[in-house]
Protein backbone atom coordinates (compact mmCIF):
# COMPACT_ATOMS: atom_id res chain seq x y z
CA UNK A 1 0.00 0.00 0.00
CA UNK A 2 1.08 3.61 -0.41
CA UNK A 3 0.27 6.92 1.26
CA UNK A 4 -2.41 8.83 -0.62
CA UNK A 5 -2.90 11.69 1.83
CA UNK A 6 -1.28 13.24 4.89
CA UNK A 7 -3.54 15.53 6.88
CA UNK A 8 -2.64 17.59 9.94
CA UNK A 9 -5.02 17.05 12.86
CA UNK A 10 -6.48 20.00 14.72
CA UNK A 11 -4.68 19.35 18.00
CA UNK A 12 -2.43 21.41 20.27
CA UNK A 13 0.47 19.00 19.72
CA UNK A 14 1.27 18.59 15.99
CA UNK A 15 -0.28 15.30 14.86
CA UNK A 16 -0.71 13.94 11.35
CA UNK A 17 -3.22 11.45 9.90
CA UNK A 18 -1.77 9.06 7.31
CA UNK A 19 -4.26 7.71 4.72
CA UNK A 20 -4.36 4.97 2.11
CA UNK A 21 -7.22 5.96 -0.19
CA UNK A 22 -9.97 6.85 2.32
CA UNK A 23 -8.64 4.52 5.03
CA UNK A 24 -6.83 6.01 8.01
CA UNK A 25 -3.68 3.94 8.45
CA UNK A 26 -2.42 5.66 11.58
CA UNK A 27 -1.90 9.02 13.28
CA UNK A 28 1.64 10.08 14.13
CA UNK A 29 3.50 12.88 15.86
CA UNK A 30 5.51 15.39 13.88
CA UNK A 31 8.73 13.77 15.10
CA UNK A 32 7.60 10.40 13.71
CA UNK A 33 6.63 12.03 10.41
CA UNK A 34 10.08 13.57 10.08
CA UNK A 35 11.98 10.52 11.35
CA UNK A 36 10.49 8.21 8.69
CA UNK A 37 10.28 10.95 6.05
CA UNK A 38 6.67 10.09 5.44
CA UNK A 39 5.24 11.67 2.31
CA UNK A 40 2.42 11.25 -0.21
CA UNK A 41 3.08 8.35 -2.58
CA UNK A 42 5.46 6.54 -0.19
CA UNK A 43 4.91 2.77 -0.15
CA UNK A 44 4.52 1.08 3.25
CA UNK A 45 4.68 -2.62 4.08
CA UNK A 46 2.97 -4.10 7.13
CA UNK A 47 6.39 -4.44 8.79
CA UNK A 48 7.20 -0.78 8.24
CA UNK A 49 3.76 0.24 9.52
CA UNK A 50 4.42 -1.74 12.70
CA UNK A 51 7.83 -0.08 13.07
CA UNK A 52 6.31 3.38 12.59
CA UNK A 53 3.58 2.65 15.11
CA UNK A 54 6.03 1.44 17.78
CA UNK A 55 8.33 4.42 17.27
CA UNK A 56 5.37 6.80 17.49
CA UNK A 57 4.09 5.20 20.69
CA UNK A 58 7.50 5.68 22.29
CA UNK A 59 7.49 9.35 21.29
CA UNK A 60 4.00 9.88 22.67
CA UNK A 61 4.75 8.02 25.88
CA UNK A 62 7.94 10.03 26.39
CA UNK A 63 6.11 13.32 25.81
CA UNK A 64 3.41 12.34 28.28
CA UNK A 65 6.00 11.35 30.88
CA UNK A 66 7.86 14.65 30.48
CA UNK A 67 4.59 16.54 30.90
CA UNK A 68 4.02 14.76 34.21
CA UNK A 69 7.61 15.41 35.33
CA UNK A 70 7.41 19.09 34.39
CA UNK A 71 4.67 19.54 36.99
CA UNK A 72 6.55 17.82 39.83
CA UNK A 73 8.99 15.03 40.53
CA UNK A 74 7.62 11.49 40.25
CA UNK A 75 8.88 8.21 41.63
CA UNK A 76 9.35 5.59 38.92
CA UNK A 77 6.49 3.35 40.05
CA UNK A 78 4.16 6.34 40.27
CA UNK A 79 5.05 7.45 36.74
CA UNK A 80 4.71 3.89 35.44
CA UNK A 81 1.18 3.62 36.86
CA UNK A 82 0.12 6.91 35.30
CA UNK A 83 1.46 5.93 31.87
CA UNK A 84 -0.23 2.55 32.14
CA UNK A 85 -3.55 4.28 32.84
CA UNK A 86 -3.01 6.27 29.64
CA UNK A 87 -3.05 2.98 27.76
CA UNK A 88 0.62 2.52 26.89
CA UNK A 89 1.98 -1.02 26.70
CA UNK A 90 4.46 -2.29 29.28
CA UNK A 91 7.27 -2.59 26.73
CA UNK A 92 6.76 1.01 25.60
CA UNK A 93 6.72 2.24 29.21
CA UNK A 94 9.88 0.26 30.05
CA UNK A 95 11.65 1.83 27.09
CA UNK A 96 10.49 5.32 28.12
CA UNK A 97 11.52 4.97 31.75
CA UNK A 98 14.94 3.62 30.80
CA UNK A 99 15.48 6.63 28.54
CA UNK A 100 14.39 9.04 31.29
CA UNK A 101 16.77 7.41 33.78
CA UNK A 102 19.67 7.74 31.36
CA UNK A 103 18.83 11.42 30.90
CA UNK A 104 18.63 11.85 34.70
CA UNK A 105 14.99 12.90 34.59
CA UNK A 106 14.14 10.03 36.91
CA UNK A 107 16.04 9.38 40.14
CA UNK A 108 14.18 7.61 42.93
CA UNK A 109 17.02 7.98 45.45
CA UNK A 110 17.34 11.72 44.96
CA UNK A 111 13.57 12.15 45.16
CA UNK A 112 13.43 9.98 48.29
CA UNK A 113 15.90 12.28 50.07
CA UNK A 114 13.78 15.33 49.25
CA UNK A 115 10.61 13.50 50.26
CA UNK A 116 12.11 12.55 53.63
CA UNK A 117 13.41 16.09 54.24
CA UNK A 118 10.00 17.61 53.52
CA UNK A 119 8.25 14.88 55.50
CA UNK A 120 10.32 15.66 58.59
CA UNK A 121 10.60 19.43 58.48
CA UNK A 122 7.37 20.48 56.74
CA UNK A 123 4.80 17.74 57.33
CA UNK A 124 6.21 16.49 60.66
CA UNK A 125 5.86 12.80 59.86
CA UNK A 126 7.33 10.12 62.07
CA UNK A 127 9.66 7.46 60.61
CA UNK A 128 7.00 4.75 60.40
CA UNK A 129 4.67 6.94 58.35
CA UNK A 130 7.52 8.05 56.12
CA UNK A 131 8.53 4.45 55.52
CA UNK A 132 4.98 3.41 54.65
CA UNK A 133 4.53 6.27 52.20
CA UNK A 134 7.83 5.45 50.49
CA UNK A 135 6.96 1.75 50.32
CA UNK A 136 3.72 2.74 48.61
CA UNK A 137 5.77 4.63 46.04
CA UNK A 138 7.74 1.49 45.19
CA UNK A 139 11.03 2.00 47.03
CA UNK A 140 12.74 -1.06 48.61
CA UNK A 141 12.33 -1.40 52.38
CA UNK A 142 16.06 -1.83 53.04
CA UNK A 143 16.88 1.34 51.08
CA UNK A 144 14.30 3.32 53.04
CA UNK A 145 15.40 2.00 56.42
CA UNK A 146 19.08 2.63 55.75
CA UNK A 147 18.44 6.22 54.75
CA UNK A 148 16.06 6.96 57.63
CA UNK A 149 18.62 5.75 60.14
CA UNK A 150 20.98 8.51 59.05
CA UNK A 151 18.48 11.21 58.12
CA UNK A 152 16.08 10.81 61.03
CA UNK A 153 17.96 9.90 64.24
CA UNK A 154 16.01 9.39 67.46
CA UNK A 155 17.00 12.80 68.86
CA UNK A 156 15.40 14.52 65.87
CA UNK A 157 12.36 12.28 66.16
CA UNK A 158 11.98 13.37 69.79
CA UNK A 159 12.22 17.05 68.83
CA UNK A 160 9.61 16.74 66.09
CA UNK A 161 7.27 14.58 68.20
CA UNK A 162 7.58 16.90 71.22
CA UNK A 163 6.68 19.92 69.11
CA UNK A 164 3.64 18.12 67.69
CA UNK A 165 2.55 16.90 71.13
CA UNK A 166 2.80 20.39 72.63
CA UNK A 167 0.61 21.83 69.89
CA UNK A 168 -1.88 19.00 70.27
CA UNK A 169 -1.94 19.44 74.05
CA UNK A 170 -2.76 23.13 73.68
CA UNK A 171 -6.04 22.34 71.90
CA UNK A 172 -7.21 19.50 74.13
CA UNK A 173 -10.13 20.22 76.47
CA UNK A 174 -9.02 21.56 79.85
CA UNK A 175 -11.25 19.28 81.90
CA UNK A 176 -9.98 15.90 80.72
CA UNK A 177 -7.91 13.75 83.06
CA UNK A 178 -4.18 13.15 82.84
CA UNK A 179 -4.90 9.61 81.65
CA UNK A 180 -7.11 10.91 78.87
CA UNK A 181 -4.39 13.37 77.86
CA UNK A 182 -1.90 10.52 77.68
CA UNK A 183 -4.25 8.43 75.54
CA UNK A 184 -5.04 11.25 73.13
CA UNK A 185 -1.41 12.35 72.76
CA UNK A 186 -0.25 8.75 72.31
CA UNK A 187 -2.87 8.04 69.63
CA UNK A 188 -2.06 11.29 67.84
CA UNK A 189 1.69 10.61 67.72
CA UNK A 190 1.13 7.01 66.64
CA UNK A 191 -0.98 8.26 63.73
CA UNK A 192 1.89 10.58 62.78
CA UNK A 193 4.20 7.56 62.56
CA UNK A 194 6.31 7.69 65.72
CA UNK A 195 7.41 4.62 67.65
CA UNK A 196 6.34 3.90 71.22
CA UNK A 197 9.92 4.35 72.44
CA UNK A 198 9.77 7.97 71.29
CA UNK A 199 6.16 8.56 72.30
CA UNK A 200 6.18 7.23 75.87
CA UNK A 201 8.63 9.64 77.57
CA UNK A 202 7.16 12.65 75.75
CA UNK A 203 3.60 11.80 76.72
CA UNK A 204 4.50 11.07 80.34
CA UNK A 205 6.39 14.34 80.69
CA UNK A 206 3.74 16.56 79.07
CA UNK A 207 0.82 14.90 80.82
CA UNK A 208 2.57 15.29 84.17
CA UNK A 209 3.52 18.94 83.56
CA UNK A 210 -0.12 19.97 83.08
CA UNK A 211 -1.97 19.65 86.40
CA UNK A 212 -5.15 17.66 86.33
CA UNK A 213 -8.33 19.63 86.83
CA UNK A 214 -10.44 18.68 89.76
C-alpha positions in Angstrom: 0.0 0.0 0.0 1.1 3.6 -0.4 0.3 6.9 1.3 -2.4 8.8 -0.6 -2.9 11.7 1.8 -1.3 13.2 4.9 -3.5 15.5 6.9 -2.6 17.6 9.9 -5.0 17.1 12.9 -6.5 20.0 14.7 -4.7 19.3 18.0 -2.4 21.4 20.3 0.5 19.0 19.7 1.3 18.6 16.0 -0.3 15.3 14.9 -0.7 13.9 11.3 -3.2 11.5 9.9 -1.8 9.1 7.3 -4.3 7.7 4.7 -4.4 5.0 2.1 -7.2 6.0 -0.2 -10.0 6.9 2.3 -8.6 4.5 5.0 -6.8 6.0 8.0 -3.7 3.9 8.4 -2.4 5.7 11.6 -1.9 9.0 13.3 1.6 10.1 14.1 3.5 12.9 15.9 5.5 15.4 13.9 8.7 13.8 15.1 7.6 10.4 13.7 6.6 12.0 10.4 10.1 13.6 10.1 12.0 10.5 11.3 10.5 8.2 8.7 10.3 11.0 6.1 6.7 10.1 5.4 5.2 11.7 2.3 2.4 11.2 -0.2 3.1 8.3 -2.6 5.5 6.5 -0.2 4.9 2.8 -0.1 4.5 1.1 3.2 4.7 -2.6 4.1 3.0 -4.1 7.1 6.4 -4.4 8.8 7.2 -0.8 8.2 3.8 0.2 9.5 4.4 -1.7 12.7 7.8 -0.1 13.1 6.3 3.4 12.6 3.6 2.7 15.1 6.0 1.4 17.8 8.3 4.4 17.3 5.4 6.8 17.5 4.1 5.2 20.7 7.5 5.7 22.3 7.5 9.4 21.3 4.0 9.9 22.7 4.7 8.0 25.9 7.9 10.0 26.4 6.1 13.3 25.8 3.4 12.3 28.3 6.0 11.3 30.9 7.9 14.6 30.5 4.6 16.5 30.9 4.0 14.8 34.2 7.6 15.4 35.3 7.4 19.1 34.4 4.7 19.5 37.0 6.5 17.8 39.8 9.0 15.0 40.5 7.6 11.5 40.2 8.9 8.2 41.6 9.4 5.6 38.9 6.5 3.4 40.0 4.2 6.3 40.3 5.1 7.5 36.7 4.7 3.9 35.4 1.2 3.6 36.9 0.1 6.9 35.3 1.5 5.9 31.9 -0.2 2.5 32.1 -3.6 4.3 32.8 -3.0 6.3 29.6 -3.1 3.0 27.8 0.6 2.5 26.9 2.0 -1.0 26.7 4.5 -2.3 29.3 7.3 -2.6 26.7 6.8 1.0 25.6 6.7 2.2 29.2 9.9 0.3 30.0 11.6 1.8 27.1 10.5 5.3 28.1 11.5 5.0 31.8 14.9 3.6 30.8 15.5 6.6 28.5 14.4 9.0 31.3 16.8 7.4 33.8 19.7 7.7 31.4 18.8 11.4 30.9 18.6 11.9 34.7 15.0 12.9 34.6 14.1 10.0 36.9 16.0 9.4 40.1 14.2 7.6 42.9 17.0 8.0 45.4 17.3 11.7 45.0 13.6 12.1 45.2 13.4 10.0 48.3 15.9 12.3 50.1 13.8 15.3 49.2 10.6 13.5 50.3 12.1 12.6 53.6 13.4 16.1 54.2 10.0 17.6 53.5 8.2 14.9 55.5 10.3 15.7 58.6 10.6 19.4 58.5 7.4 20.5 56.7 4.8 17.7 57.3 6.2 16.5 60.7 5.9 12.8 59.9 7.3 10.1 62.1 9.7 7.5 60.6 7.0 4.7 60.4 4.7 6.9 58.4 7.5 8.0 56.1 8.5 4.4 55.5 5.0 3.4 54.7 4.5 6.3 52.2 7.8 5.5 50.5 7.0 1.7 50.3 3.7 2.7 48.6 5.8 4.6 46.0 7.7 1.5 45.2 11.0 2.0 47.0 12.7 -1.1 48.6 12.3 -1.4 52.4 16.1 -1.8 53.0 16.9 1.3 51.1 14.3 3.3 53.0 15.4 2.0 56.4 19.1 2.6 55.8 18.4 6.2 54.7 16.1 7.0 57.6 18.6 5.7 60.1 21.0 8.5 59.0 18.5 11.2 58.1 16.1 10.8 61.0 18.0 9.9 64.2 16.0 9.4 67.5 17.0 12.8 68.9 15.4 14.5 65.9 12.4 12.3 66.2 12.0 13.4 69.8 12.2 17.0 68.8 9.6 16.7 66.1 7.3 14.6 68.2 7.6 16.9 71.2 6.7 19.9 69.1 3.6 18.1 67.7 2.6 16.9 71.1 2.8 20.4 72.6 0.6 21.8 69.9 -1.9 19.0 70.3 -1.9 19.4 74.0 -2.8 23.1 73.7 -6.0 22.3 71.9 -7.2 19.5 74.1 -10.1 20.2 76.5 -9.0 21.6 79.9 -11.2 19.3 81.9 -10.0 15.9 80.7 -7.9 13.8 83.1 -4.2 13.2 82.8 -4.9 9.6 81.7 -7.1 10.9 78.9 -4.4 13.4 77.9 -1.9 10.5 77.7 -4.2 8.4 75.5 -5.0 11.2 73.1 -1.4 12.3 72.8 -0.3 8.7 72.3 -2.9 8.0 69.6 -2.1 11.3 67.8 1.7 10.6 67.7 1.1 7.0 66.6 -1.0 8.3 63.7 1.9 10.6 62.8 4.2 7.6 62.6 6.3 7.7 65.7 7.4 4.6 67.6 6.3 3.9 71.2 9.9 4.3 72.4 9.8 8.0 71.3 6.2 8.6 72.3 6.2 7.2 75.9 8.6 9.6 77.6 7.2 12.6 75.7 3.6 11.8 76.7 4.5 11.1 80.3 6.4 14.3 80.7 3.7 16.6 79.1 0.8 14.9 80.8 2.6 15.3 84.2 3.5 18.9 83.6 -0.1 20.0 83.1 -2.0 19.7 86.4 -5.2 17.7 86.3 -8.3 19.6 86.8 -10.4 18.7 89.8 
